[in-house]
């Protein structure tokens, strides 16, 4: 085995240009698999991070309240209190379509909504100024609000100036009691993540011109309990509405799982497409090995006449093909890893070569060497020694 390996290296080194051209297909194939899979994973990783920042522990509930069958915030909170071992926080949500003003300045695209005192915790936001909405604010329907950093900047000039001042929401004055920290410095614009106003949900019902609240956000203490929590909510609502068409419960963790499945499938598809080049490279390896057998027919005849059996001859050529493919695979890995970092940086994606892509592409390259090297090796092993010696 060691002797066959030495002979393989000697043959590769003795025909450097031909060996390199043989490896080229393997190099390109392995590098392509690593680059494509890593870039897709990097891009999708960015999407997942953005998706996860929305809260993978959240469960969103939307109901269609009827005249005869409705669910109130008090009933939701009663259900929540019964299952505090599963649920961590709850907020009724009241979406309001209106303009906010401060003096002559106004904003029309700001997200205005009624929330509970736990919504800050649900969003995992921190305050840079003031305080959060409190339970007493909700109980007494106080006209107070927490605003985003962009709203504070646009309407008041700064968070410090906004605190304690008032802004008008739908014509009603609300006192600014808190300003959230900047969430996205690169997106301080209309409709961005920092463009919001939160009111106590009890004080916002009249602005929404609806007596019923149709949206709620739950969070679970452990994302592993998301399925159980979703089932609990669905069973609770079914007891009230008697028809699952009147409510919709969606767990963010389920959406994330679905997204991960799609990413894995896409990575596999792109890896498979790139892997076609490895198959083509395998044909190249087989062709070169057939040429090598033809050129070394006399050498094979001499070795057989000196006692080398079929197994030894076959081993020599199979190992030579495998070594050629392996060297190509190693070079492809180095190029692929380097190119991944360069291309990722060029397109603004944090892409790193994945261990699985490296292992799979290298294993395939070695497998191709063994598979496509078998036929030439078999041909060499089956040569008649006398005919081989007569070869010129």
C-alpha positions in Angstrom: 0.0 0.0 0.0 2.8 2.4 1.0 4.7 1.5 -2.2 1.6 2.1 -4.3 1.2 5.5 -2.7 4.8 6.5 -3.4 4.4 5.4 -7.0 1.2 7.5 -7.3 3.0 10.6 -6.0 6.0 10.0 -8.3 3.6 9.6 -11.3 1.7 12.8 -10.4 4.9 14.8 -9.9 6.4 13.4 -13.1 3.5 14.7 -15.1 2.8 18.0 -13.3 0.8 19.8 -16.0 -1.3 16.8 -16.9 -2.0 16.1 -13.2 -3.0 19.7 -12.5 -5.4 19.8 -15.5 -6.9 16.5 -14.1 -7.3 18.0 -10.7 -8.7 21.3 -12.1 -12.2 19.9 -12.4 -12.1 18.6 -8.9 -10.7 21.9 -7.6 -13.5 23.9 -9.3 -16.2 21.5 -8.2 -15.1 21.4 -4.5 -14.6 25.2 -4.4 -18.0 25.8 -6.0 -19.8 23.5 -3.5 -18.2 25.3 -0.5 -18.7 28.8 -1.9 -22.4 28.3 -2.9 -23.5 26.5 0.2 -21.6 28.9 2.5 -23.0 32.0 0.8 -26.6 30.6 0.9 -26.2 29.7 4.6 -24.7 33.1 5.4 -27.5 34.9 3.6 -30.2 32.8 5.1 -28.5 33.2 8.5 -29.0 36.9 8.2 -32.6 36.4 7.4 -33.0 34.1 10.4 -31.4 36.7 12.7 -33.8 39.3 11.5 -36.6 36.9 11.8 -35.5 35.8 15.3 -35.3 39.5 16.4 -39.1 39.5 16.0 -39.3 37.1 18.9 -39.2 33.3 18.3 -40.9 32.9 21.7 -43.9 34.8 20.6 -47.4 33.5 19.8 -49.7 35.8 17.9 -53.5 35.4 18.3 -56.1 37.0 16.1 -59.8 36.6 16.8 -63.0 37.6 15.0 -65.3 38.7 17.8 -69.0 38.1 17.1 -72.1 39.6 18.8 -72.9 36.4 20.5 -69.3 35.0 21.0 -66.5 37.3 22.0 -63.3 37.0 24.1 -62.4 40.0 26.2 -58.9 41.1 27.5 -60.0 40.1 31.0 -60.8 36.6 29.8 -57.5 36.4 28.1 -55.7 37.5 31.2 -57.7 35.0 33.3 -56.5 32.2 30.9 -52.9 33.6 31.1 -52.9 33.6 34.9 -54.0 29.9 34.9 -50.9 28.9 32.8 -48.1 31.1 34.1 -45.9 27.9 34.1 -46.1 28.1 30.3 -46.6 31.7 29.4 -44.3 34.6 30.3 -46.0 37.7 29.1 -49.2 38.9 27.4 -50.2 42.0 25.6 -53.5 42.9 23.9 -52.8 44.9 20.7 -54.9 47.7 19.3 -53.7 49.0 16.0 -54.6 52.6 15.2 -54.4 54.3 11.8 -53.9 58.0 12.6 -51.5 61.0 12.3 -49.4 62.1 15.3 -48.5 65.7 15.8 -46.4 68.1 17.9 -47.2 71.7 17.1 -47.0 72.1 13.4 -44.9 68.9 12.8 -46.7 65.7 12.0 -45.9 62.1 11.0 -48.3 59.9 9.0 -46.5 56.6 8.7 -45.8 56.1 12.4 -46.9 52.8 13.9 -49.4 53.7 16.6 -50.8 50.9 18.8 -52.3 50.2 22.2 -50.1 47.8 24.3 -49.9 46.4 27.8 -47.2 47.2 30.3 -45.4 43.9 29.3 -45.0 44.8 25.6 -41.6 46.4 26.2 -40.5 43.1 27.7 -42.0 41.1 24.8 -40.1 43.2 22.3 -36.9 43.1 24.5 -36.5 46.8 24.2 -34.7 49.1 26.7 -35.6 52.7 27.5 -33.1 55.5 27.1 -35.4 58.1 28.8 -38.3 57.9 31.3 -40.4 54.9 32.2 -42.6 52.3 30.7 -46.4 52.2 30.6 -47.5 50.8 33.9 -50.5 48.7 35.0 -52.0 51.7 36.8 -51.8 53.6 33.5 -53.8 50.8 31.9 -56.3 50.5 34.7 -57.0 54.3 34.8 -56.8 54.7 31.0 -54.1 57.4 31.4 -53.2 59.4 28.2 -49.5 58.6 28.3 -47.3 57.0 25.7 -43.9 55.5 25.0 -42.3 56.5 21.7 -39.5 55.3 19.5 -36.2 57.2 19.1 -37.1 58.3 15.6 -40.3 59.9 16.7 -38.5 61.7 19.5 -35.9 63.0 17.1 -38.3 64.1 14.4 -41.0 65.8 16.6 -39.0 67.0 19.6 -35.4 67.1 18.5 -34.1 64.6 21.0 -35.2 62.0 23.6 -34.5 64.4 26.4 -36.7 67.1 25.0 -39.5 64.6 24.2 -39.7 63.3 27.8 -42.6 65.0 29.7 -43.8 66.8 26.6 -47.1 65.9 24.8 -48.0 64.8 21.3 -51.4 64.6 19.7 -52.7 61.2 18.6 -55.9 61.4 16.6 -56.5 64.9 18.1 -56.0 63.8 21.7 -53.0 64.9 23.8 -50.8 62.1 25.2 -47.9 62.7 27.6 -44.6 61.2 26.6 -43.4 59.2 29.7 -40.7 57.1 28.0 -38.4 57.0 24.9 -37.1 53.6 23.7 -33.4 53.1 22.8 -32.4 53.2 19.2 -33.1 49.8 17.6 -31.6 50.3 14.2 -29.3 53.2 13.6 -29.2 52.3 9.9 -33.0 52.5 9.5 -33.9 55.8 11.3 -36.6 56.6 8.8 -40.4 56.7 8.3 -41.9 53.3 9.0 -38.6 52.0 10.5 -38.3 50.0 13.7 -37.8 53.2 15.7 -40.9 54.9 14.3 -43.6 53.9 16.8 -45.9 55.2 19.5 -47.3 52.9 22.2 -50.3 53.8 24.3 -52.1 51.9 27.1 -54.4 49.6 25.3 -57.4 50.7 27.4 -56.8 54.3 26.3 -56.5 53.4 22.7 -59.8 51.6 22.2 -61.7 54.8 21.5 -59.1 55.8 18.9 -59.5 52.5 17.1 -63.3 53.0 17.0 -63.9 49.4 18.1 -65.2 48.1 21.4 -63.5 44.8 20.9 -59.8 43.8 20.9 -59.0 41.3 18.1 -55.2 40.8 18.5 -53.0 39.5 21.4 -49.4 38.6 21.7 -48.2 35.9 24.1 -44.6 34.9 24.9 -43.5 31.5 26.3 -40.8 31.1 28.9 -39.3 28.2 26.9 -39.5 27.9 23.1 -39.7 24.1 23.6 -43.1 24.7 25.1 -44.4 26.7 22.1 -46.4 23.8 20.7 -48.0 23.1 24.0 -48.8 26.8 24.5 -50.3 27.0 21.1 -52.5 24.0 21.8 -53.7 25.5 25.1 -54.7 28.8 23.4 -56.5 27.0 20.6 -58.4 24.8 23.0 -59.4 27.9 25.1 -60.6 29.8 22.1 -62.5 26.8 20.7 -64.5 26.5 23.9 -65.6 30.1 23.3 -66.2 30.3 19.6 -67.0 26.6 18.9 -65.5 27.1 15.4 -61.8 27.4 14.6 -62.6 29.7 11.6 -63.0 32.6 14.1 -59.5 32.6 15.4 -55.9 32.1 14.2 -53.0 31.2 16.4 -49.5 31.3 15.0 -46.2 30.5 16.8 -43.1 32.3 15.5 -41.0 29.2 16.3 -43.0 27.2 13.8 -42.3 29.7 11.1 -38.6 29.7 12.0 -38.6 25.8 11.8 -40.2 26.0 8.4 -37.6 28.6 7.3 -34.8 26.4 8.5 -36.2 23.5 6.5 -36.3 25.6 3.3 -32.8 26.8 3.9 -31.5 23.2 4.2 -33.4 22.2 1.1 -32.0 25.2 -0.9 -28.4 24.5 0.3 -28.8 20.9 -0.8 -30.1 21.9 -4.2 -27.3 24.4 -4.8 -24.7 21.9 -3.5 -26.1 19.3 -5.9 -25.9 21.7 -8.8 -22.3 22.6 -8.0 -21.6 18.9 -7.5 -22.4 18.2 -11.2 -19.0 19.8 -11.9 -17.5 17.1 -9.7 -19.1 14.4 -11.8 -17.7 16.0 -14.9 -14.3 16.1 -13.2 -14.6 12.4 -12.5 -14.9 11.7 -16.2 -11.8 13.7 -16.7 -10.0 11.6 -14.1 -11.0 8.4 -15.8 -9.9 9.7 -19.2 -6.4 10.7 -17.9 -6.1 7.4 -16.1 -6.9 5.5 -19.2 -4.2 7.4 -21.0 -1.8 6.7 -18.2 -2.6 2.9 -18.5 -1.9 3.1 -22.2 1.4 4.9 -21.8 2.5 2.5 -19.1 1.5 -0.7 -20.7 5.1 -1.9 -21.0 5.7 -1.1 -17.3 2.7 -3.1 -16.3 3.9 -6.0 -18.4 7.3 -5.9 -16.7 5.8 -5.8 -13.2 3.5 -8.7 -14.0 6.4 -10.8 -15.4 8.2 -10.1 -12.1 5.3 -11.6 -10.1 2.9 -8.7 -9.5 -0.6 -9.9 -9.3 -3.9 -8.3 -10.5 -4.6 -6.9 -7.0 -1.3 -5.1 -6.8 -1.6 -3.5 -10.3 -5.2 -2.5 -9.6 -4.3 -1.1 -6.2 -1.6 1.1 -7.8 -3.9 2.8 -10.3 -6.8 3.1 -8.0 -4.6 4.8 -5.4 -3.1 7.1 -8.0 -6.6 8.2 -9.1 -7.7 8.7 -5.4 -4.5 10.7 -4.6 -5.1 12.9 -7.6 -8.7 13.6 -6.6 -7.7 14.0 -2.9 -5.1 16.6 -3.8 -7.6 18.4 -6.0 -10.1 18.3 -3.1 -7.6 19.8 -0.7 -6.7 22.6 -3.1 -10.4 23.1 -3.8 -11.1 23.4 0.0 -8.4 26.1 0.4 -9.6 28.1 -2.6 -13.3 27.7 -1.5 -12.7 28.8 2.0 -10.7 31.9 0.9 -13.1 32.8 -1.8 -16.1 32.4 0.5 -14.7 35.1 2.8 -13.8 37.4 -0.1 -17.2 37.1 -1.9 -19.1 37.3 1.4 -17.4 40.5 2.3 -17.9 41.9 -1.2 -21.7 41.4 -1.1 -22.0 42.3 2.6 -22.8 38.8 3.9 -21.2 37.2 6.9 -20.4 33.9 5.3 -18.1 31.2 6.7 -17.4 27.8 5.2 -19.5 25.1 6.8 -17.9 22.0 8.2 -20.6 19.8 6.5 -19.9 21.4 3.0 -16.2 20.8 3.4 -16.5 17.2 4.5 -19.1 16.3 1.9 -17.3 17.9 -1.0 -14.0 16.3 0.0 -15.6 12.9 0.5 -17.2 13.1 -2.9 -13.9 14.1 -4.5 -12.2 11.1 -3.0 -15.1 8.9 -3.9 -15.0 10.1 -7.5 -11.3 9.2 -7.6 -12.0 5.7 -6.5 -15.1 5.2 -8.6 -13.7 6.6 -11.9 -10.2 5.2 -11.3 -11.6 1.7 -11.0 -12.2 1.1 -14.7 -8.7 2.1 -15.8 -7.2 0.2 -12.9 -9.2 -2.9 -13.9 -8.1 -2.6 -17.5 -4.4 -2.4 -16.3 -4.8 -5.4 -14.0 -6.3 -7.5 -16.8 -3.6 -6.8 -19.3 -1.8 -10.0 -20.7 1.8 -9.8 -19.6 3.2 -11.0 -23.0 1.0 -8.5 -24.9 2.0 -5.7 -22.5 5.7 -6.5 -23.0 5.3 -6.4 -26.8 3.7 -2.9 -26.6 5.8 0.0 -27.9 
